[in-house]
């Protein structure tokens, strides 16, 4: 049984700041007063604070001038009413507040909260900080006064609870806007902010908490009916649970034939890793086309593989490559391929077919140099760039890619008419047809920052295509399984983790049993 697009809809919806503002507006239009929503946010934050740090005091609440500051004033009022030592450091003049934020500040004053303008004081190391400085409305770089406060909070080493989003973090992209709070925990309200799950947001947010403030489901349905640029977090366990079991009369032909092409001189390992990952991910057959001198090494390392050593002369003269390619269900091209004549000839051969392709590594770099070479390919394709490769594909800088990863993956999809997986912390997947949400995989760990991890991911993706999943589903499932296996491998430590350690944990993840030490 193959998974369907609907099976990807099991994960959480992630929102932009504008979408959450619209949810807020719809909730208010539906009869919930704005101040009531602010009160609920403050109560949810205070409950989280008490649950996680019941013995930390004093509580220092850093408040800005908008509604995020209003949430902070309510937290301070609730702390005072509970007879906890609390103080507000205000970075905006409290008398200049308006609307619901002003009402929240007045409540704090009535509760006996001491409010003082912040003039550079560092938080008490024995205490706790509530970050209510900037929220989701920040557009440009953090202003100097706020940057100084953020720096003082971060330098204090005390636990920090950020309200809605760590101040200084772009809630849409996960990028620091100059300086940003490094929170111990972040509680989001109404909608989970997508920037908390990718790039620098992962480190800045700490533990991610959420409260929907009892906003009715109908409000979310109203937004979903009119918003198309949604993001959805992948749920690996839920997807695998939907996959079902293999039929008892299955045979190797039931699960496809993956062909991995790569391994130029000095780069055999990349091709071998991708092929081994494909085999461990359930492909029925796995073949390799590599340099002739690598064949014996491949067979010795993994005798289950069918290995074909082709020289450049064989590719050009007798059509041996096409004969092998034609037998495959799906092709991975790129791991260790190189960009010389041998690699170019193999890429050209593959692009002349209508087979599903996973285009990775050096194959991506050759496509970036001559995008028109994709015009000859008539089948579905999946591109799996890391940020540097993505920058070459879009002819921009890596910093440009990382500045807005969501826009970057959409531009790659549209330019290359492909399903695109943009690697990195908070991997993103965009479907070739543009009909699905952007999918975000938040699993994985820093131990994956080592050579060969991308080759493993390419092999897993191909195996899932070979087993009948359409490209978007296969890519999403591969990203989730890859990171889950890496998280299992990291139980022995992140430093020194190898790509082969991830392969060793694939079978346990896919089949739902504990890895054997």
C-alpha positions as CSV (number, residue, x, y, z in Angstrom):
1,X,0.0,0.0,0.0
2,X,1.4,3.4,-1.0
3,X,0.9,6.6,1.0
4,X,-1.1,9.4,-0.5
5,X,-0.9,13.2,-0.2
6,X,-3.6,13.1,2.4
7,X,-1.3,11.1,4.6
8,X,1.0,14.1,4.8
9,X,-1.7,16.2,6.3
10,X,-1.4,14.5,9.7
11,X,1.3,16.9,10.9
12,X,0.8,20.3,12.6
13,X,0.0,23.4,10.5
14,X,2.6,26.2,10.8
15,X,1.6,29.8,10.2
16,X,3.1,33.1,9.1
17,X,2.7,36.1,11.3
18,X,0.2,37.6,8.8
19,X,-1.9,34.4,8.9
20,X,-2.0,34.4,12.7
21,X,-3.0,38.1,12.6
22,X,-5.9,37.1,10.4
23,X,-6.8,34.3,12.8
24,X,-6.8,36.9,15.6
25,X,-9.0,39.2,13.5
26,X,-11.4,36.4,12.7
27,X,-11.6,35.4,16.4
28,X,-12.4,39.0,17.4
29,X,-15.0,39.3,14.6
30,X,-16.5,36.1,15.9
31,X,-17.1,37.7,19.4
32,X,-13.9,37.2,21.4
33,X,-12.7,40.6,22.6
34,X,-9.1,41.5,21.9
35,X,-8.3,42.0,25.5
36,X,-9.8,38.6,26.4
37,X,-7.4,37.0,23.9
38,X,-4.5,38.9,25.5
39,X,-5.6,37.8,29.0
40,X,-5.7,34.2,27.9
41,X,-2.2,34.5,26.4
42,X,-0.9,35.9,29.7
43,X,-2.6,33.2,31.7
44,X,-1.2,30.4,29.4
45,X,2.3,31.9,29.7
46,X,2.1,32.2,33.5
47,X,0.9,28.6,33.8
48,X,3.8,27.4,31.7
49,X,6.2,29.5,33.8
50,X,4.9,28.0,37.1
51,X,5.0,24.5,35.7
52,X,8.6,24.7,34.5
53,X,10.2,27.0,37.0
54,X,8.1,26.9,40.2
55,X,11.0,27.9,42.5
56,X,12.8,30.5,40.3
57,X,12.5,34.1,41.5
58,X,12.4,37.0,41.1
59,X,10.6,37.2,37.8
60,X,11.8,39.9,35.5
61,X,9.4,40.7,32.7
62,X,10.9,42.7,29.8
63,X,8.1,44.5,28.0
64,X,8.0,46.4,24.7
65,X,5.4,48.7,23.4
66,X,3.0,46.5,21.5
67,X,0.6,43.7,22.2
68,X,3.6,41.4,23.0
69,X,4.4,43.8,25.8
70,X,0.8,43.6,26.8
71,X,1.0,39.9,27.2
72,X,4.0,40.5,29.4
73,X,2.2,42.9,31.6
74,X,-0.5,40.3,32.2
75,X,2.1,37.7,33.2
76,X,3.5,40.3,35.7
77,X,0.0,41.0,37.1
78,X,-0.7,37.3,37.6
79,X,2.6,36.8,39.3
80,X,1.9,39.7,41.7
81,X,-1.6,38.4,42.4
82,X,0.1,35.0,43.3
83,X,2.4,36.9,45.7
84,X,5.5,36.1,43.6
85,X,8.4,38.6,43.5
86,X,8.0,40.3,40.1
87,X,9.2,43.4,38.3
88,X,8.7,44.8,34.8
89,X,11.6,46.4,32.9
90,X,9.9,48.6,30.3
91,X,11.7,49.5,27.1
92,X,8.7,51.6,25.9
93,X,7.2,54.3,28.0
94,X,4.2,52.7,29.7
95,X,2.2,55.9,29.5
96,X,2.5,55.7,25.6
97,X,0.8,52.4,25.4
98,X,-2.6,52.2,23.8
99,X,-5.5,49.8,23.3
100,X,-5.3,46.3,24.9
101,X,-1.6,46.8,25.9
102,X,-2.6,49.8,27.9
103,X,-5.3,47.9,29.7
104,X,-2.8,45.1,30.5
105,X,-0.3,47.6,31.9
106,X,-3.0,49.2,34.1
107,X,-3.9,45.7,35.4
108,X,-0.3,45.2,36.4
109,X,-0.1,48.6,38.2
110,X,-3.3,47.7,40.1
111,X,-1.8,44.4,41.1
112,X,1.2,46.2,42.6
113,X,3.8,45.4,40.0
114,X,6.9,47.6,40.0
115,X,7.4,49.0,36.5
116,X,10.7,50.7,35.7
117,X,12.3,51.9,32.5
118,X,15.2,49.6,31.5
119,X,18.6,51.4,31.7
120,X,21.0,48.6,31.0
121,X,20.5,46.5,34.2
122,X,21.3,42.8,33.9
123,X,18.7,40.3,35.1
124,X,19.4,38.7,38.5
125,X,21.2,35.4,38.0
126,X,18.9,33.7,40.5
127,X,15.8,34.7,38.7
128,X,13.7,34.1,35.6
129,X,13.1,36.3,32.5
130,X,9.9,36.7,30.5
131,X,10.7,38.0,27.0
132,X,7.8,40.2,25.9
133,X,9.8,42.8,23.9
134,X,9.0,42.5,20.2
135,X,6.8,39.6,19.2
136,X,5.9,38.8,15.6
137,X,5.6,42.3,14.2
138,X,9.3,43.0,13.8
139,X,10.3,43.7,10.1
140,X,13.8,45.2,10.0
141,X,16.8,44.9,12.2
142,X,16.4,45.2,16.0
143,X,16.9,48.7,17.2
144,X,19.9,49.4,19.4
145,X,18.2,49.8,22.7
146,X,16.3,46.5,22.2
147,X,19.5,44.8,21.0
148,X,21.3,45.8,24.2
149,X,18.5,44.4,26.3
150,X,18.6,41.1,24.3
151,X,22.3,40.9,24.8
152,X,22.0,41.5,28.6
153,X,19.3,38.8,28.9
154,X,21.3,36.3,26.9
155,X,24.5,37.0,28.9
156,X,22.7,36.5,32.2
157,X,22.4,32.8,31.8
158,X,19.0,32.7,33.5
159,X,16.0,30.7,32.1
160,X,14.0,32.7,29.6
161,X,10.3,32.2,28.6
162,X,9.7,34.0,25.3
163,X,6.1,35.0,24.5
164,X,4.9,34.1,21.0
165,X,8.4,34.3,19.4
166,X,11.9,35.1,20.8
167,X,12.4,38.8,20.3
168,X,14.6,39.5,17.3
169,X,13.7,36.4,15.5
170,X,11.7,36.6,12.2
171,X,8.7,34.5,12.9
172,X,8.2,33.8,9.2
173,X,11.8,32.8,8.1
174,X,13.5,31.7,11.3
175,X,16.3,34.3,10.7
176,X,17.8,36.5,13.3
177,X,17.1,40.2,12.6
178,X,20.4,41.3,14.1
179,X,20.1,40.2,17.7
180,X,17.7,37.6,19.1
181,X,16.7,36.1,22.4
182,X,18.0,32.6,23.0
183,X,15.0,31.3,25.0
184,X,14.8,28.2,27.2
185,X,11.2,27.8,26.0
186,X,8.8,29.7,23.7
187,X,5.1,29.6,24.0
188,X,3.2,30.5,20.8
189,X,-0.4,31.6,20.8
190,X,-3.3,30.9,18.4
191,X,-1.0,29.5,15.6
192,X,2.4,27.9,15.7
193,X,4.9,30.2,14.0
194,X,6.8,28.5,11.2
195,X,10.1,30.4,11.9
196,X,10.5,28.6,15.2
197,X,11.0,25.3,13.3
198,X,13.8,26.2,10.9
199,X,17.2,27.9,10.6
200,X,18.1,29.9,13.7
201,X,14.6,29.6,15.1
202,X,15.4,26.1,16.3
203,X,18.2,27.3,18.6
204,X,16.5,30.5,19.6
205,X,13.1,29.0,20.5
206,X,14.2,26.3,22.9
207,X,11.3,24.1,24.0
208,X,8.3,24.9,21.8
209,X,5.0,25.3,23.7
210,X,1.6,26.2,22.3
211,X,-1.8,27.4,23.4
212,X,-4.7,28.1,21.0
213,X,-6.4,30.4,23.5
214,X,-9.6,28.5,23.0
215,X,-10.1,30.0,19.5
216,X,-12.9,28.0,17.9
217,X,-12.1,25.5,15.1
218,X,-14.4,27.4,12.8
219,X,-12.0,30.3,12.8
220,X,-9.2,28.1,11.5
221,X,-11.5,26.6,8.9
222,X,-12.3,30.1,7.7
223,X,-8.6,30.8,7.2
224,X,-7.9,27.5,5.6
225,X,-10.6,28.1,3.0
226,X,-8.8,31.3,1.8
227,X,-5.1,30.7,2.4
228,X,-3.0,28.6,0.0
229,X,0.6,29.2,1.1
230,X,0.4,27.0,4.1
231,X,3.2,25.1,5.8
232,X,2.7,21.7,7.5
233,X,5.1,19.9,9.8
234,X,5.8,16.3,9.0
235,X,4.8,13.5,11.4
236,X,7.1,10.6,10.7
237,X,5.4,8.1,13.1
238,X,1.9,8.9,11.8
239,X,3.0,8.5,8.1
240,X,4.6,5.2,8.8
241,X,1.6,4.0,10.7
242,X,-0.5,4.7,7.6
243,X,1.9,2.8,5.3
244,X,0.6,-0.6,6.3
245,X,2.3,-4.0,6.0
246,X,3.7,-5.8,3.0
247,X,1.5,-8.5,1.4
248,X,2.6,-12.0,2.3
249,X,3.0,-13.0,-1.3
250,X,5.4,-10.1,-2.1
251,X,8.6,-10.6,-4.1
252,X,11.6,-8.4,-4.9
253,X,9.9,-7.2,-8.1
254,X,7.1,-5.8,-6.0
255,X,9.3,-3.1,-4.5
256,X,11.1,-1.6,-7.5
257,X,14.6,-1.3,-8.8
258,X,16.8,1.6,-7.7
259,X,19.7,2.5,-9.9
260,X,22.4,4.8,-8.3
261,X,24.9,6.4,-10.6
262,X,28.0,8.0,-9.3
263,X,31.4,7.3,-7.7
264,X,33.9,9.0,-9.9
265,X,37.6,8.5,-9.1
266,X,38.2,9.1,-5.3
267,X,34.4,9.4,-4.6
268,X,33.2,5.8,-4.5
269,X,31.9,6.1,-1.0
270,X,29.1,8.5,-1.9
271,X,27.6,6.2,-4.4
272,X,27.9,3.2,-2.0
273,X,26.2,5.0,0.8
274,X,23.3,6.0,-1.4
275,X,22.9,2.5,-2.7
276,X,23.1,0.9,0.8
277,X,20.5,3.4,2.1
278,X,18.2,2.5,-0.7
279,X,18.5,-1.2,0.1
280,X,18.0,-0.6,3.8
281,X,14.9,1.4,3.0
282,X,13.1,-1.4,1.3
283,X,13.9,-1.3,-2.4
284,X,13.5,-4.7,-4.0
285,X,16.6,-4.4,-6.1
286,X,19.5,-1.9,-6.1
287,X,22.1,-1.5,-8.8
288,X,25.0,0.9,-9.2
289,X,26.8,2.3,-12.2
290,X,30.3,3.4,-11.1
291,X,33.9,3.5,-12.2
292,X,35.2,0.0,-13.1
293,X,37.9,0.2,-10.5
294,X,35.3,0.5,-7.8
295,X,33.3,-2.6,-8.6
296,X,35.2,-5.1,-6.4
297,X,35.1,-2.8,-3.5
298,X,31.3,-2.3,-3.8
299,X,30.7,-6.0,-3.9
300,X,33.0,-6.7,-0.9
301,X,31.3,-4.0,1.1
302,X,27.7,-4.8,0.1
303,X,27.3,-8.0,-1.8
304,X,23.5,-7.5,-2.1
305,X,24.1,-4.8,-4.7
306,X,24.4,-5.3,-8.5
307,X,27.4,-3.3,-9.5
308,X,28.3,-2.3,-13.1
309,X,31.6,-0.7,-13.8
310,X,31.5,1.5,-16.8
311,X,34.3,3.5,-18.3
312,X,33.8,6.7,-20.3
313,X,34.5,4.8,-23.5
314,X,31.7,2.2,-22.8
315,X,29.2,5.0,-22.1
316,X,30.0,6.7,-25.4
317,X,30.5,3.8,-27.7
318,X,28.3,0.8,-27.0
319,X,25.3,2.2,-25.2
320,X,25.9,0.0,-22.1
321,X,24.6,2.7,-19.8
322,X,21.2,3.0,-21.5
323,X,20.7,-0.8,-21.3
324,X,21.3,-0.7,-17.6
325,X,19.2,2.5,-17.0
326,X,16.2,1.1,-18.9
327,X,15.9,-1.7,-16.3
328,X,15.4,0.7,-13.4
329,X,12.3,2.0,-11.7
330,X,14.0,5.1,-10.4
331,X,17.5,6.6,-10.8
332,X,19.6,8.5,-8.3
333,X,22.3,10.5,-10.0
334,X,24.9,12.7,-8.4
335,X,26.6,11.1,-5.4
336,X,30.3,11.3,-6.1
337,X,29.5,11.8,-9.8
338,X,32.1,14.5,-10.4
339,X,31.7,17.1,-13.2
340,X,34.1,15.6,-15.7
341,X,33.3,13.9,-19.0
342,X,32.3,10.6,-17.3
343,X,29.7,12.3,-15.1
344,X,28.4,14.5,-17.9
345,X,27.9,11.5,-20.2
346,X,25.9,9.6,-17.6
347,X,23.8,12.6,-16.7
348,X,23.0,13.1,-20.4
349,X,22.0,9.5,-20.7
350,X,19.7,9.6,-17.7
351,X,18.0,12.9,-18.8
352,X,17.1,11.3,-22.1
353,X,14.6,9.0,-20.3
354,X,11.2,9.4,-18.7
355,X,12.3,7.7,-15.5
356,X,11.8,9.3,-12.1
357,X,15.1,11.0,-11.1
358,X,16.6,12.0,-7.8
359,X,19.1,14.7,-8.8
360,X,21.7,15.3,-6.1
361,X,25.2,16.6,-5.5
362,X,27.4,17.0,-8.6
363,X,24.4,16.4,-10.9
364,X,22.8,19.5,-9.3
365,X,25.9,21.5,-9.9
366,X,25.9,20.5,-13.6
367,X,22.3,21.5,-13.9
368,X,23.1,24.8,-12.3
369,X,25.6,25.5,-15.0
370,X,23.2,24.6,-17.8
371,X,19.6,24.4,-16.7
372,X,18.4,23.8,-20.2
373,X,19.7,20.2,-20.1
374,X,16.6,19.3,-18.0
375,X,14.5,20.0,-21.1
376,X,15.2,16.6,-22.5
377,X,13.9,14.8,-19.4
378,X,10.3,13.7,-19.7
379,X,9.7,12.2,-16.2
380,X,9.2,13.4,-12.7
381,X,12.3,14.7,-10.9
382,X,13.3,15.4,-7.3
383,X,16.0,17.9,-6.6
384,X,17.8,17.6,-3.2
385,X,20.1,20.7,-2.7
386,X,21.8,21.9,0.4
387,X,21.9,25.7,0.7
388,X,25.1,26.1,-1.3
389,X,23.8,24.0,-4.2
390,X,20.5,25.9,-4.0
391,X,22.4,29.1,-4.3
392,X,24.2,27.9,-7.5
393,X,20.8,26.7,-8.9
394,X,19.3,30.2,-8.4
395,X,22.5,32.1,-9.1
396,X,22.5,33.9,-5.8
397,X,24.4,33.6,-2.5
398,X,24.0,31.0,0.2
399,X,23.0,33.9,2.5
400,X,20.2,34.8,0.1
401,X,18.9,31.3,0.3
402,X,19.0,31.2,4.1
403,X,17.5,34.6,4.5
404,X,14.1,33.2,3.4
405,X,14.2,29.4,2.9
406,X,10.5,29.2,2.3
407,X,10.7,31.6,-0.7
408,X,13.9,29.8,-1.9
409,X,12.3,26.4,-2.1
410,X,9.3,27.8,-4.0
411,X,11.7,29.6,-6.5
412,X,13.6,26.3,-7.0
413,X,10.4,24.4,-7.6
414,X,9.1,26.9,-10.1
415,X,12.4,27.3,-12.0
416,X,13.1,23.6,-12.4
417,X,9.6,22.2,-12.4
418,X,10.6,19.6,-9.8
419,X,9.8,18.5,-6.3
420,X,12.5,20.2,-4.3
421,X,13.9,19.2,-0.9
422,X,16.0,22.1,0.6
423,X,18.3,20.6,3.2
424,X,19.2,22.2,6.5
425,X,17.8,22.7,10.0
426,X,14.1,22.5,9.3
427,X,14.3,20.8,5.9
428,X,11.6,22.1,3.4
429,X,9.9,20.2,0.7
430,X,7.9,21.8,-2.2
431,X,5.8,19.7,-4.5
432,X,6.4,20.1,-8.3
433,X,2.7,20.8,-9.0
434,X,2.5,23.5,-6.4
435,X,-0.8,22.1,-5.2
436,X,0.4,21.1,-1.7
437,X,1.6,23.0,1.3
438,X,5.3,23.5,1.9
439,X,6.2,20.6,4.2
440,X,8.7,21.1,7.0
441,X,10.7,18.4,8.7
442,X,11.8,19.5,12.1
443,X,13.6,16.2,13.1
444,X,17.3,15.6,13.1
445,X,20.3,16.9,15.0
446,X,23.7,18.6,14.6
447,X,25.4,15.2,14.4
448,X,24.2,15.1,10.8
449,X,26.6,17.9,9.9
450,X,29.1,15.5,8.3
451,X,29.9,14.1,4.9
452,X,27.6,11.5,3.3
453,X,24.4,12.4,5.0
454,X,22.9,13.8,1.7
455,X,23.9,10.6,-0.2
456,X,22.0,8.5,2.4
457,X,18.9,10.8,2.0
458,X,19.0,10.5,-1.8
459,X,19.1,6.7,-1.5
460,X,16.2,6.6,0.9
461,X,14.1,8.9,-1.4
462,X,14.7,6.6,-4.4
463,X,13.7,3.6,-2.4
464,X,10.4,5.1,-1.5
465,X,9.7,6.1,-5.1
466,X,10.6,2.6,-6.1
467,X,8.0,1.2,-3.6
468,X,5.2,3.2,-5.3
469,X,5.0,6.5,-3.5
470,X,4.6,9.5,-5.7
471,X,7.5,12.0,-5.6
472,X,6.2,14.5,-3.0
473,X,5.1,11.7,-0.6
474,X,8.4,9.8,-1.1
475,X,10.5,12.9,-0.5
476,X,8.6,13.9,2.6
477,X,8.7,10.4,4.0
478,X,12.4,10.1,3.2
479,X,13.2,13.4,5.0
480,X,11.3,12.3,8.1
481,X,12.8,8.8,8.2
482,X,16.3,10.0,7.6
483,X,16.1,12.5,10.5
484,X,14.4,9.9,12.8
485,X,17.2,7.4,12.1
486,X,19.8,10.1,12.8
487,X,18.1,10.9,16.1
488,X,18.3,7.3,17.1
489,X,22.0,7.2,16.1
490,X,22.6,10.3,18.2
491,X,21.6,8.5,21.3
492,X,25.3,7.5,21.4
493,X,26.3,11.1,21.0
494,X,26.2,13.7,18.2
495,X,29.9,14.2,17.8
496,X,31.5,11.6,15.6
497,X,28.2,10.3,14.1
498,X,28.7,8.9,10.6
499,X,26.3,8.6,7.7
500,X,26.6,4.9,8.0
501,X,25.3,5.1,11.6
502,X,22.1,6.5,10.1
503,X,21.9,3.7,7.7
504,X,22.2,1.2,10.6
505,X,19.1,2.7,12.2
506,X,16.9,3.0,9.1
507,X,15.3,-0.5,9.3
508,X,14.3,0.1,12.9
509,X,12.6,3.4,12.1
510,X,10.8,2.2,9.0
511,X,9.5,-1.0,10.7
512,X,8.8,0.6,14.1
513,X,11.1,-1.3,16.4
514,X,14.0,-0.2,18.7
515,X,17.4,-0.1,17.2
516,X,19.8,-2.8,18.4
517,X,22.9,-1.4,20.1
